Amino acid sequence: MFFFMVLLLILLSFMKESRRWKDVAESRGNKRLGVIAALKKLRRQDAKYIVVATVVYLAWTIAFKMATTFGGIYFVNVLNYSDSQFNAILTIAGLLLPVSAIISGVLLDKVGRTFVLIVGSVGSLACFAALGLTAIPVFYQGIYFFMAMVLAWIYVYLAEIFTTEVRATSIGVCVTGARLGYVVGPLLASLLTSRFPSMRGFWIICGALMLVPLLTLLAKPLETRGKTLEDIEVQR
């Protein structure tokens, strides 16, 4: 990962800032916009979408952290699979991630952001619950596929919905809030594994977490498919 990071930094040095970012920088006299100054510039609509995005990302982080961390424990310790058998299941699950990313990209552009969020969340919920009820490995692999769809929504939507001037700060707040999932996830998993030794309830509750992203639709977030950033800024 260190060498990969170095390679990315080298490539990053050749990337130019967008014309949009340069225009915003020039409008404030090329002065650096500090975190406090950026937070003060957040409008009510920015706060709304920070909450929506953070809730979706946090629910995703908790559920996916639990799935990836305790999948091996479930198959090897509870279902008595061998390490090689679980590794085969996990390899297929991992290979489904780029497949899901490609499919999600097409659906995001052709059908819409909201559609991808709904399909990803409902699919994740169904696979989590089915895994707990049936213990069939294909549902564990399905979790990876559908959770990747929700992550695609997160990455695309966060890059679109905030104005250029406060985009980095807003995304930073969302990501920081979502990182709480790396603390909450293991704690919740520890509680659930003690309550459900067979882990059936563990997976069902993980699935229930993916209902949370669907609840954010009650806030009526803007559908950004086919809209320019200027349209989004006005319409949201």
C-alpha positions as CSV (number, residue, x, y, z in Angstrom):
1,M,0.0,0.0,0.0
2,F,2.9,2.3,0.7
3,F,4.3,1.9,-2.8
4,F,0.8,2.2,-4.3
5,M,0.5,5.5,-2.4
6,V,3.8,6.8,-3.8
7,L,2.6,5.9,-7.3
8,L,-0.6,7.7,-6.8
9,L,1.2,10.8,-5.5
10,I,3.4,10.9,-8.6
11,L,0.4,10.6,-10.9
12,L,-1.5,13.2,-8.8
13,S,1.3,15.8,-9.5
14,F,0.4,15.7,-13.2
15,M,-3.3,16.4,-12.6
16,K,-4.6,19.9,-13.1
17,E,-7.2,21.6,-11.0
18,S,-10.6,22.0,-12.7
19,R,-11.7,25.3,-14.2
20,R,-14.5,25.4,-11.7
21,W,-12.2,25.2,-8.7
22,K,-9.9,27.9,-10.2
23,D,-12.9,30.2,-10.7
24,V,-13.9,29.7,-7.1
25,A,-10.4,30.3,-5.8
26,E,-10.1,33.5,-7.9
27,S,-13.4,34.8,-6.6
28,R,-12.0,34.8,-3.1
29,G,-8.6,36.3,-4.1
30,N,-6.8,32.9,-4.1
31,K,-6.9,32.9,-0.4
32,R,-6.9,29.6,1.3
33,L,-10.3,28.7,2.8
34,G,-9.8,27.3,6.3
35,V,-11.9,24.7,7.9
36,I,-13.7,27.2,10.2
37,A,-14.3,29.6,7.3
38,A,-15.7,26.7,5.2
39,L,-18.0,25.5,7.9
40,K,-19.4,29.1,8.3
41,K,-20.2,29.1,4.6
42,L,-22.3,25.9,4.8
43,R,-25.9,26.7,4.1
44,R,-29.0,24.9,5.4
45,Q,-29.2,22.7,2.3
46,D,-25.6,21.8,2.8
47,A,-26.3,20.7,6.3
48,K,-29.2,18.6,5.1
49,Y,-27.1,16.7,2.6
50,I,-24.3,16.3,5.1
51,V,-26.7,14.5,7.4
52,V,-28.2,12.4,4.6
53,A,-24.8,11.3,3.3
54,T,-23.3,10.7,6.8
55,V,-26.3,8.5,7.9
56,V,-26.0,6.4,4.7
57,Y,-22.2,6.1,4.9
58,L,-22.3,5.4,8.7
59,A,-24.9,2.6,8.2
60,W,-22.9,1.2,5.3
61,T,-19.6,1.3,7.3
62,I,-21.1,-0.5,10.4
63,A,-22.8,-3.3,8.3
64,F,-19.9,-3.9,5.9
65,K,-17.3,-3.8,8.8
66,M,-19.3,-6.5,10.6
67,A,-19.7,-8.6,7.4
68,T,-16.1,-8.5,6.4
69,T,-14.7,-9.0,10.0
70,F,-17.1,-11.8,11.1
71,G,-17.6,-13.6,7.9
72,G,-14.7,-15.9,8.5
73,I,-15.7,-16.5,12.1
74,Y,-19.2,-17.5,10.9
75,F,-18.2,-19.9,8.2
76,V,-15.1,-21.4,9.9
77,N,-16.1,-21.5,13.6
78,V,-19.9,-21.8,13.4
79,L,-20.5,-23.7,10.1
80,N,-17.2,-25.7,10.3
81,Y,-16.0,-24.7,6.8
82,S,-12.3,-25.2,6.3
83,D,-10.1,-22.1,5.8
84,S,-9.6,-23.0,2.1
85,Q,-13.3,-23.3,1.6
86,F,-14.0,-19.9,3.1
87,N,-11.1,-18.4,1.1
88,A,-12.8,-19.7,-2.1
89,I,-16.1,-18.0,-1.0
90,L,-14.2,-14.8,-0.1
91,T,-12.3,-14.7,-3.4
92,I,-15.6,-14.8,-5.4
93,A,-17.0,-12.1,-3.1
94,G,-14.0,-9.9,-3.8
95,L,-14.2,-10.4,-7.5
96,L,-17.8,-9.3,-7.4
97,L,-16.8,-5.9,-6.2
98,P,-15.4,-4.5,-9.5
99,V,-18.3,-6.2,-11.3
100,S,-20.8,-4.4,-9.1
101,A,-18.9,-1.1,-9.5
102,I,-19.2,-1.3,-13.3
103,I,-22.9,-2.2,-13.2
104,S,-23.5,0.5,-10.6
105,G,-21.8,3.1,-12.8
106,V,-24.1,2.2,-15.7
107,L,-27.2,2.3,-13.5
108,L,-26.3,5.6,-11.9
109,D,-26.1,7.2,-15.3
110,K,-28.9,5.4,-17.1
111,V,-31.5,5.0,-14.3
112,G,-30.6,7.3,-11.5
113,R,-28.9,7.8,-8.1
114,T,-32.0,7.0,-6.0
115,F,-32.6,3.8,-7.9
116,V,-29.1,2.5,-7.2
117,L,-29.4,3.4,-3.5
118,I,-32.7,1.5,-3.2
119,V,-31.5,-1.5,-5.1
120,G,-28.2,-1.6,-3.2
121,S,-29.9,-1.3,0.2
122,V,-32.7,-3.7,-0.4
123,G,-30.4,-6.2,-2.0
124,S,-28.0,-6.0,0.9
125,L,-30.8,-6.4,3.4
126,A,-32.1,-9.5,1.6
127,C,-28.7,-11.1,1.4
128,F,-27.9,-10.5,5.0
129,A,-31.2,-11.9,6.1
130,A,-31.0,-14.9,3.7
131,L,-27.5,-15.7,4.9
132,G,-28.7,-15.8,8.5
133,L,-31.7,-18.0,7.7
134,T,-30.1,-20.4,5.2
135,A,-26.3,-20.2,5.7
136,I,-25.9,-20.5,2.0
137,P,-22.5,-18.9,0.9
138,V,-23.9,-17.3,-2.2
139,F,-25.8,-14.8,0.0
140,Y,-22.5,-13.8,1.6
141,Q,-21.1,-13.1,-1.8
142,G,-24.3,-11.2,-2.6
143,I,-23.6,-8.9,0.4
144,Y,-20.4,-7.8,-1.3
145,F,-22.1,-7.1,-4.6
146,F,-25.0,-5.0,-3.2
147,M,-23.0,-3.2,-0.6
148,A,-20.7,-2.1,-3.4
149,M,-23.7,-0.5,-5.1
150,V,-24.4,1.6,-2.0
151,L,-20.8,2.6,-1.8
152,A,-21.0,3.7,-5.5
153,W,-23.9,5.9,-4.6
154,I,-21.9,7.4,-1.8
155,Y,-18.9,8.2,-3.9
156,V,-20.8,9.7,-6.8
157,Y,-23.5,11.6,-4.8
158,L,-21.0,13.2,-2.4
159,A,-19.0,14.5,-5.3
160,E,-22.0,16.1,-6.9
161,I,-24.3,17.5,-4.3
162,F,-22.1,20.0,-2.5
163,T,-21.0,23.3,-4.0
164,T,-17.3,23.6,-5.2
165,E,-16.3,26.0,-2.4
166,V,-17.4,23.8,0.5
167,R,-17.3,20.4,-1.2
168,A,-14.0,19.1,0.4
169,T,-15.1,20.3,3.8
170,S,-18.6,18.8,3.5
171,I,-17.2,15.4,2.3
172,G,-14.6,15.6,5.1
173,V,-17.4,15.9,7.7
174,C,-19.4,13.0,6.1
175,V,-16.4,10.7,6.1
176,T,-15.4,11.6,9.6
177,G,-18.9,10.8,10.8
178,A,-18.9,7.6,8.9
179,R,-15.6,6.5,10.5
180,L,-17.5,6.1,13.8
181,G,-18.7,2.9,12.2
182,Y,-15.3,1.4,12.7
183,V,-15.8,1.8,16.4
184,V,-19.5,1.0,16.6
185,G,-19.4,-2.0,14.3
186,P,-17.0,-4.2,16.4
187,L,-18.8,-3.2,19.6
188,L,-22.2,-4.1,18.1
189,A,-20.8,-7.3,16.7
190,S,-19.4,-8.3,20.0
191,L,-22.8,-7.8,21.6
192,L,-24.7,-9.7,18.9
193,T,-22.3,-12.7,18.8
194,S,-22.7,-13.1,22.6
195,R,-26.5,-13.0,22.2
196,F,-26.7,-15.1,19.0
197,P,-24.1,-17.9,19.2
198,S,-25.5,-19.4,15.9
199,M,-25.1,-15.8,14.4
200,R,-28.5,-16.1,12.7
201,G,-29.7,-12.9,14.5
202,F,-26.3,-11.3,13.9
203,W,-26.9,-11.4,10.1
204,I,-30.5,-10.4,10.3
205,I,-29.7,-7.3,12.4
206,C,-26.9,-6.4,10.0
207,G,-29.4,-6.5,7.2
208,A,-31.8,-4.3,9.2
209,L,-29.0,-1.6,9.3
210,M,-29.4,-1.3,5.6
211,L,-32.9,0.0,6.1
212,V,-31.4,3.2,7.4
213,P,-30.2,4.5,4.0
214,L,-33.7,4.0,2.7
215,L,-35.0,6.2,5.5
216,T,-32.9,9.1,4.2
217,L,-35.2,9.2,1.2
218,L,-37.8,10.7,3.4
219,A,-35.7,13.9,3.3
220,K,-36.4,13.9,-0.5
221,P,-32.8,14.3,-1.6
222,L,-32.4,15.7,-5.1
223,E,-32.0,13.2,-8.0
224,T,-28.9,14.4,-9.7
225,R,-28.9,12.1,-12.8
226,G,-28.5,14.1,-16.0
227,K,-28.0,17.4,-14.2
228,T,-25.1,19.8,-14.4
229,L,-23.4,21.0,-11.2
230,E,-25.0,24.4,-11.8
231,D,-28.5,22.8,-12.0
232,I,-27.8,20.8,-8.8
233,E,-26.7,23.9,-6.9
234,V,-29.9,25.8,-7.9
235,Q,-32.4,22.9,-7.5
236,R,-31.3,21.3,-4.3
